[in-house]
Amino acid sequence: MSNLQPVNLQAQSYTQRASSAWQRLIEPHPSIKEINEFRRAQLLVILTLVLSSLLILALLSGPKSVDLFLTFGFVTLVSFALSKTKYFRLGAYFFTYAFTAIGYIRVYQGTASSVEISIGATVHIALILSSALLSNRGFLILALLSSIAAFAAPVYSKSPFFDIEASASSGGVVLTIGVILYGIQIFRANLERARLNEVTEANRNLEDLTANLEQRIGARTLELETANQQVLERATRLQLISEISKEISSVINLRPNELLNRITHSISEKLGFYHVGIFLLDDNRDFVVLQAANSDGGQRMLNRHHQLKVGTGIVGYVSQSAQPRIALDTGEDSVFFKNADLPKTRSEIALPLKYGENLIGVLDVQSTLRSEFDEEDTNTLSTLANQVAIIIYSVIFKERVESGKPLREINERAEKLGIQTMQSGYSYLPDGSITNANLQSNSSVDRVIASGETAILTLPSKGNPSILAVPVKFRERVIGIIQIEAAEANRKWTEDEIAMIQSISDRAAYALDNARLFEETTLRAERERLVSNITTKIRGTNDPQEMIKTAVEELKRALGATRVEVVPNGNILPPDK
């Protein structure tokens, strides 16, 4: 059985219409907007309506003094009419002052049975209503006039049986009521003022908070936009550096000078720099010599074999300290060495070209704008400088292919630049540096090499970090070992970590084998080229003695030998005539 009760829509409609009619009836004039004035006007409407209803009921009951009720009714109706207009204040004063006056008029006429009844029936009620309807000044004036009229009643009253003590008592009551109501009115006004101040202060704080919040949001938004812009610029710069690296890699087989010049032009074109130069240390490491440049001024510097003493200028400073250096304003930087070939330079950054820990040269980048470079540029351009250093390392050994220099001479050149040509491995240290390393042979390492399986060389213990050894295998042949030492003493290697390292090891093996094949191909091509060159030169003459002489000279140059002999055989060479 359903518990839902039917809804009487007709009764609900009557209630809504009655409520709407009552709201329209007590609604003050539309011109009244101030909240306190609106409430006073609405209170006057309600009081006059209620009092009108009560007076009608009293008249229907047949009172003895009909004139008094008619007077009250007239005052009430006039006050109601005024309350519905924009002159509601006049209605409030008329209502309260008239009701008060009616009481004292009865005392004056002597129609009241006693002073207390006449004053108590009208004046007391009028004072109470006036405390809510009138302003503080209007109520104070009414209370003072009522008190004076009550105390002075014996003077103007026409009643033959007037009680002076009752008059004094009524005056005291009126005065007391007036004082109490006035105090309440003052208290209420102060309370409203305090609340208004609190609301005002709260609104002010809210406005300040809103303003601060908007400022913080604006500042935060600006920071985020700036950060996003920086990230975008950095991503763009890294993308350009990646493109530069790809372009360099695609022309790695160019002649050394052409390759280095291509590097400077690529950096300048893609990153928009005025001048890019590559300096290399000389054999004695006393000077840095310009090897390649993109700008017209740089070409003039190349033609006159421009070089800087280590420690002189920004490039010389970097070649001495092996640390990047930025000149935000070349006119103010005391380290800047002004160059007449590059008059448009306003800011400059120089970065060390390092292979491992060894400094081999300096990458110099110059701009026509002041304050062009910052720490972010140092980081991104350092990445590019490291790649250029590797290219230069390759170029040094490629000199043998391009110029026919003996390997011994090239190794000596590399050693003078601080490059070690034969290394057994590398170590990554906690400070971020990479050094050369030689694998120390022991039983544990030998077992890893023999078995080709990953092993933990040292178990984690107090004071002894765990060491993991992962073989680098290519086609089941161990070609190296990745040895990792944990940073924490009690570190335990997880299966996921070991699997990740093994995956890296596999990829490293393929990369190393590709590098080996490339090196073998390069050496084979060099050998074929040398053989072809020597053969061509030998065939350039028909004189057997000249052929032998040519063969000896070319073999000596190619092998870097100090002595080459060809022992003639009479069965091969014809006898001298």
C-alpha positions, 0 to 999 in steps of 0.5 A: 500500500502506498504511503503517498498522500494526494496533494491538494493543488487548489488549496496550495494555489489559494495559499500561494495567492494569499501569500503573494497578496500579503507580500504586495500589501506590505511592500513599501514604495519601490523608491525605497532602496536603503535596507534600514529605511525599507524595513522601517517602512515595512514595519509601519505598514504591518503595524498600521494594518494590524492596528486597523484590524484591531480597531475594526474589531473593537468598533464591532464590539460596540465600545462606549467611546466611539469617537476615540476609536474613530480618531485612532482609526483615522490616524492609522489609515493616514499613516498606512497611506503614507507608509505606501509612499516615498514619504513613509517617514512622515507617516511614521512621525504622524503615527507615533506623535499623534498617538502620543498626543491623543493620550495627553489630549484626553488628560487635557479634556479630563475625559480619561478616568485617570492619568495612568490609564490615559497615558498608559493606553497610548503614550507607552505604546507610542514610545515603544513603536517610535523607538523602532520607527523613528530616528534617534533624534525623532525618538529623543524629542518625542520622549522628552515632550512626553515626559514634560507633558506627563509632569505638567499634567496638573497645570493644563488638565481640566479634570476636577479630581486630578491626582498630582502624585499619579501625574508625577508617577506617570511622568517618571514612568514615561521618562524611564521608558524613554531613557530605557528605549533610547539606551536600547536604540543607542545600543542597537545603533552601535551594534549595527555600526559595529556589525557594519564595520565588521562586514566592511572590514571583512569585505575589505579583507575579502577585496584585498584577498581577491586582489592579492589572489588575482595578483598571485594568479597573474604572477603565477600565470606569468611565471608559468608562461615564462617557464613554458616559453623557456621550456619551448625555447630550450626544446627548440634549441635542443632540436636545433642542436640535434639537427646540427649533430645529424648534419655533422654526422652526415658529412663526417667523411669530408676533409678535416678543414672542410668538416670543421668549417661545415660545423661552424657554418651549421651552428651559425645558420641554425642558431643564428649567431654572428660568429662561430670559431673553433680553436685548437691548442698547439703542440706546446699548449701555449697558444690556441689556434683558430682552425675554422670560422664561419664569418667574413672576419673569421676567414680573414683571421684564418688567412693570417693564422690567428692565434691567442696565447693561453690566458689572453681574452675570453678564448684564452681564459677558457683554454687555461681554466677549461671552464665556460665563460660568458661576456654579456657586454664585450665593451665592459668585460675586462677579459674580452679581447677586442678584435677588429675583424669582428666589430659587431660583437656585443656578447660572447660565450666560449666553451671548452672542447674536452675529450674525457678530462683533456682539453683540446680546444675552445668553441667560440660563439659571438652575437650582435646582441647584448646579454644574448647568453645565459646559463641555459645556453651554457648547458645546451651549447656545452652538449654541442661542444662535447660532440664537436670535441669527439668529431675533432678527435676523429679528425685527428686520426682521419689525418692519416687517411687524408694526408698520408701521415704515419700513425706514429706521428698522429699518435704523437700529435694526439698525445700533445693535445692530451688525447690518449689513443689506447684505452681499456675502459672508462669509469663514471665517478660520483662527481660526474666526471669520466676517467680512463679505467683499466679492468683489474683481473681477478677470479670473480671477473675471470669467471664472468668473462668465462661464463658470460653470465651476470654476477654480483662480485661483492655482496652488500655489507656494512661499509662494502657497497655491492658491485654488479658485473654484466658481460658485454656479449656479441654473438655469445662472445664476451667483448667487455664488462660493465661493472657497477658499484652501488652508491649505498653500502646495503644496496641490493640489485633488483631483477628489473635493474639487472634486466635493464643493465643487461639490455643496455649491455646488449645494445652496447655490444651491437654499437661496439661491433658496428664501430669495429666494422666501421674502423676495419672498413676505414683501415682497409680503405686506407690500406687500399688507397695507400697501395693504389697511390704507391702503385700509381706513383711506381707506374709513373716511370719506366725506369726500374731504379726510379721505381725502386726509389719511389717504392722505398720513399712511399713505404717509408712515408706510409709506415713511418719507418726510419729505414727501408731497403730493397735488395736487388736480385739479378734474376729480376732486375737487369744488370747495369750496363 
